[in-house]
Amino acid sequence: MSKQDSGGRGDDDRMVDPGDDFAVLPEQSADDTDQGWGERSGGNDDRLLAERPPHWD
């Protein structure tokens, strides 16, 4: 499509409402989750903090 076909306005001249709730990309991909890595959800942060090595204190 040329500028003439679109009424003389190119993509750079399009009006875009910044208040649109249109998500271009998701906040988190499916591979970026515990389930995406084949792990159970919830994690084990509490266990890891409780089993903290003595040299960390």
Residue frames relative to the residue before (quaternion, step in Angstrom):
aa qw qx qy qz dx dy dz
M 1.0000 0.0000 0.0000 0.0000 0.00 0.00 0.00
S 0.2563 -0.7736 0.5634 0.1360 3.55 -0.79 0.95
K 0.6878 -0.4692 0.3461 0.4325 3.55 -1.27 0.18
Q 0.6265 0.5360 -0.3415 0.4511 3.56 1.08 -0.67
D 0.6468 0.5265 -0.3223 0.4479 3.60 1.04 -0.76
S 0.7417 0.3996 -0.2250 0.4895 3.60 1.04 -0.68
G 0.6505 -0.5344 0.3192 0.4350 3.57 1.12 0.51
G 0.6592 -0.5353 0.3111 0.4268 3.59 1.16 0.48
R 0.6565 0.4797 -0.3196 0.4866 3.61 1.23 0.08
G 0.2752 -0.7650 0.5617 0.1533 3.56 -0.81 0.98
D 0.7335 -0.4090 0.3016 0.4514 3.57 -1.29 -0.01
D 0.6218 0.5589 -0.3452 0.4265 3.59 1.08 -0.67
D 0.7163 0.4432 -0.2450 0.4801 3.58 1.16 -0.49
R 0.4345 0.7095 -0.4615 0.3079 3.59 1.25 0.03
M 0.3840 -0.6885 0.5644 0.2449 3.55 -1.13 0.69
V 0.0398 -0.7909 0.6104 -0.0171 3.57 -0.77 1.07
D 0.3174 -0.7398 0.5653 0.1801 3.54 -0.88 0.99
P 0.3355 -0.7720 0.4988 0.2067 3.64 -0.45 1.13
G 0.6087 0.5676 -0.3546 0.4261 3.59 1.22 -0.21
D 0.4253 0.6971 -0.4780 0.3236 3.59 1.23 0.02
D 0.3434 -0.7385 0.5467 0.1945 3.57 -1.05 0.80
F 0.3440 0.7414 -0.4951 0.2948 3.55 1.10 0.71
A 0.2362 -0.7787 0.5684 0.1213 3.57 -0.63 1.15
V 0.3374 -0.7471 0.5389 0.1941 3.56 -0.62 1.11
L 0.7828 0.0390 0.0065 0.6210 3.54 0.93 -0.93
P 0.5170 -0.6298 0.4596 0.3532 3.60 -1.02 0.63
E 0.6012 -0.5695 0.4189 0.3726 3.57 -1.19 0.51
Q 0.8006 0.0481 0.0164 0.5970 3.56 1.05 -0.79
S 0.3620 -0.7290 0.5331 0.2311 3.58 -0.85 0.89
A 0.6500 -0.5178 0.3775 0.4084 3.57 -1.24 0.35
D 0.6673 0.4989 -0.3060 0.4605 3.60 1.08 -0.63
D 0.6560 0.5104 -0.3039 0.4657 3.58 1.25 -0.26
T 0.5857 0.5432 -0.3782 0.4678 3.57 1.17 0.53
D 0.6629 -0.4855 0.3757 0.4286 3.57 -1.27 0.25
Q 0.6649 0.4997 -0.3073 0.4624 3.58 0.93 -0.86
G 0.6175 0.5493 -0.3415 0.4475 3.59 1.08 -0.64
W 0.6964 0.4243 -0.2520 0.5211 3.57 1.19 -0.59
G 0.5450 -0.6398 0.3880 0.3782 3.60 1.29 0.07
E 0.5389 0.6096 -0.4049 0.4171 3.58 1.21 0.45
R 0.5584 -0.5753 0.4677 0.3721 3.52 -1.29 0.30
S 0.4862 -0.6455 0.4917 0.3242 3.56 -1.10 0.63
G 0.6206 0.5360 -0.4084 0.4008 3.54 -1.17 0.50
G 0.2352 -0.8188 0.4937 0.1745 3.55 1.06 -0.70
N 0.3634 -0.7156 0.5522 0.2255 3.52 -1.33 -0.06
D 0.1681 0.8272 -0.5179 0.1388 3.57 1.08 0.70
D 0.6457 0.5266 -0.3310 0.4429 3.59 0.94 -0.85
R 0.6564 0.4992 -0.3144 0.4702 3.60 0.94 -0.84
L 0.6703 0.5014 -0.3113 0.4499 3.59 0.90 -0.85
L 0.6569 0.4930 -0.3144 0.4759 3.59 1.01 -0.72
A 0.6473 0.5099 -0.3180 0.4689 3.61 1.05 -0.70
E 0.7360 0.3771 -0.2157 0.5192 3.60 1.07 -0.71
R 0.1923 0.8215 -0.5066 0.1774 3.55 1.13 0.72
P 0.4724 -0.6836 0.4687 0.2996 3.63 -0.79 0.94
P 0.6025 -0.6076 0.3862 0.3445 3.59 -1.08 0.75
H 0.6580 0.5257 -0.3259 0.4294 3.61 1.04 -0.64
W 0.5637 0.5831 -0.3941 0.4324 3.64 1.25 -0.04
D 0.6313 0.5558 -0.3397 0.4209 3.62 1.14 -0.42
